[in-house]
Amino acid sequence: MKNLILFSSILAVACQSGTANLEAEVAALTAAAKSYNDNAAALNLDAAKLSYSNTARMMAPDAETVKGKEAIGSFIDGFKNLKELKVGFTDVEVSIDPDGKTGYSTAIESVSYNAPNGGTVMETVRDIHVWKKQADGSWKIELDTWNQIETPGGSVGGVYQYVPPLKGQSTLNNGRFVFLVGPSDGKGPMKSRAGNYTISGDTVTSNITYATDLKEIGTSFRWRIKSWAGDTATVDLFDEKGVVNNTFKSVRVSR
C-alpha cells in the first residue's frame, strides 16, 4: 500500500514537472518566433537569418527547395535590393509537440515593395515555420514555407479574361498593367489602356500612360477586388468621389 502511494506521488510530481517544462518550452519558442518576426519587420535581415538552423530548408511556392542556412541567407539577402520594402506579421500562433523537441509557428505576413518599373507590389501570405530544439536549448527554424492568401485587394497579379457583358483580357504584373476590354455583344469598340498601378489597402489605383483614347493618357482610375469565387474576381470601379459606379467580373486564367 505504501509502495502504491509512493508511486502515485512520484507520478504526480513527474506529470507536474512535464507540464511545467512544456510550458517553459512554449514560452521559449514564442520568444524565438517573436524575435524572428520583429527582426524581419524591422528589416534587420541579417539578424533574422540567425533564426535558421544549419540544416534548414525553405520551400517557396512554385520554386525549388532552398537547402541550408547559407543558401537561405542568400535568398533573404535578395530582399535588401527592394525599394520601400515593408514587412508585417499578425495572428501569430505557436505550438509544441508533447516531446518538447519540435515546435510550430504560423502567422499572416504582409509584404509590399516598389516594383522596378513603377507601382507597388503587395502580397499577403500564411507563413509556416517548423522549429527544432537545438543541443544548446535554443529554438531554430528547420522548415520555412508559406502559401499565398487570396483576399479582396490582396495579390492582384495575373492574366484575366472578362466575362459578359464584357469581353477582353487584362494583365497585371509587378506594378504594370495592360487592359483590353469592350462590350461582349460587339455593339461598342474595344478599348486599351496600359500603365502602372499602386495599392493602398484594398484599393488599386491604375495610372494610364498609354491608351487608344488619347484623352485618357495621364489620368487614373481606382478599383478594388470586392470578392473571389475560385479564380473569378468581382471588381468594383470607383468614380472621382470614391463611390462605386460599376461592377463586373473577370476570371484569372494564369498568375
N, C-alpha and C positions, 0 to 999 in steps of 0.2 A: 504494500500500500504506500509506504514511504517512497519507494522507488518510482511508483506511478506519479505521485505528487511532484517529486523532483524532476521527472521527465517533462511533465506538463509545464512546470515553471521554466525549465530551460527552453522548451519550445516557444513559450510565450515571449520570453526575452529575445530569442532569435528572430521571431516574426516582427517584433517591435524594432529591433536593430535593422532588419532588412528593409522595413518601410522607411525608417529614418534615412538609411543610406540611399535609397532610391529617390527620396525627396531631395536629398543633397545633390544627387547627380542631375535631377531635373533643373534645379536652381543653377548648377554649373553650366549645363547645356544652354539654358535660357540666356545666361550671361554671354556665352560664346556666340550664340546666334545674334544677339543684340550688338555685340562688338562688330561682327561682320557687316550687319545691315547699317550700322552707324558709320562705319568707315566707307562703305560704298556710297551712302547718301552724301557724305562729306567730300566725295571724290578723292579720298585718301586711298587710292587703289593699291599702292604698294603695301599698305597695312592690311588691306582686305585679302591680298594674296597669301598672307601668312596663315590664314584660316584653313588652308587646304593641306591635306596630308601628302606625303611624298608619293603615294600610290593613287592619288585621287584621279577620278575621271569626270569629264564634263561632256554631257550629251545634249547638244543643242538640237532643236527640231530641224529635220531635213539636212543634217550635216554629219560628217564623220566624227566619231568619238575622239575627244582630245584627252590624251593619257599622260599622267604625271604632272607633278607640281610645276615643273619648269615650263612645260608646254602650255599649261593653263595660265601661267603668269604671262606668257607671250600673248595669249588670246586676250587677256584683260588689258594688257598694255595698249591694244588697238583702240580702246575707248578713250585713251588720252588725246587722240587726234581729233575727237569730235568737238565741234564748237557748241557752246551753250548747253552742254550736257547736264541733265538733271535726272536724279535717281531718287526714288522714294519707296518706302515699304509700309504696308498696312496689314491688318488682320494676321499678325504673326501668331503661329501656334507651334508648340513644342511637345514632344512625347518621347518616351524611352521604353525600350524593351524591358521585360522583367529581369533579365540578367544584368541590366545596368551597363552593357557594353556597346549597344547600338542605339542611336537616337535619330529623331526625325524633326525637321522644322519646315514649315510651309509659310508662305507669305504671298500677298498680292504686290507685285513690283511694277512701278510705273517708270518708264524711261522716255525721255524726249531729248532731241538734239536738232541742230540746224542741218538740213540736207546740203550736200556740196553745191547743188545747183539752185539753191533757194528753197524757201518753205521750211516747215518743221515736221520732223518725223516723231510720232508718238506711239508707243506700244504699251500695252498692259498685259502682264503675264502672271501665271501662277508659278511661283518659284518653289522648288522642292529640293531639299538637301538631306542626304543621309550622312550622319555623323558616326565616327568611331572613337571610342575612348582610347587614348594612347597610353603607352607604358608609363609616362610621367604623370598620368592622371588628367591631362588636358583633353579637350574635345576638338577634333579636326574633321573637316568635310571630306568624306570619302567619295560621294557621288553628288554632282550638281546637275540638275536638269530642270526644264521648265516647259510650259505649253502656253500658247497664246490664248488670251481670253477675248471673245467677241462681245463687245459692249457698245451701246449707242455712242457714237463719237469716238470710239476706240480706234483700232487699226483699220484704216480705210483703203489701204493699198491693194491693188489687184486690177484685173480686167473685168469689166462688167458689160452685160448686154441688157438694154432696156426691154421692157415688156409693154404690150398695148395698154393704153392708147399711144405709147411712144415706140420708136424703133431706133436702133443705132448702137453705138459702142462707146465706152469710156475707159480710160486708163489712168490710174493714179499710182505713182511710184516715186519714193524719195523726194517728196515735196513738189513734184511736177505732175501736170495733168494734161490730157487731151480728151475733149468731149466732142462726139459727133452724134447729133440727135435730131429727130424730126417726128412728125405725126405718122403713126403706123398705117393710117388709111391713105397716105400719099397725097393728101389734099393741101399740104404745105411743104416748103422747102426743107432740106436737111441743112442744119447749121453746125459750124465747127468753131470751137474755142480751145485755146491752149494757153498755158502759163504755169504759175506756181501757186501752191496753197499753203496755208498755215492753219494750225489747230489750236483752239483755246477752249478748254472744257469739252463740251460735246458739239461745238460749232466749228465748221470748216469755212474758211474764207478763201475763195478762189480769185486770184488776181490775173486778169486777162492781158496777155501780151501779144497774142495772135488771134485773129477771128475773121470769119468770112464777112461779117458785118463790121466794117472799119470803125464805125461809131462806138463799138464795144471795147476797142483797144484802149487800155489804160483804166478801165473800170473794174469793178469787182462785184461779187455776189456771195451771199452766205447761205449755208445749208447745213443739215445735220442728218445723220442716220438715226431715225426715230426708233427702229427696232429691226431685229433679224429674225427670219424664219428659215432655218437652214442656211443656204447661201443666198437667199433672197433678202435684199435690204429695202426697207421702206424709208424713203427720203423726203424730208421737208425742206422746201425752199422758203427763204425769208425775204420780205420786202425791205425797203430802206429803214422802216421803223422797227424792224425786228419781229414783225408779225408774219406767221405762216400764210403764204398766199398760193402755194401749190404743193401737192404731194404726189409722188409717183413711186414705182418700184423698178428695181433692176437686179439682175442675177449675177453674182460673181462667178465667172467661169474659170478663173485661174488667179493665183496670187503672184 
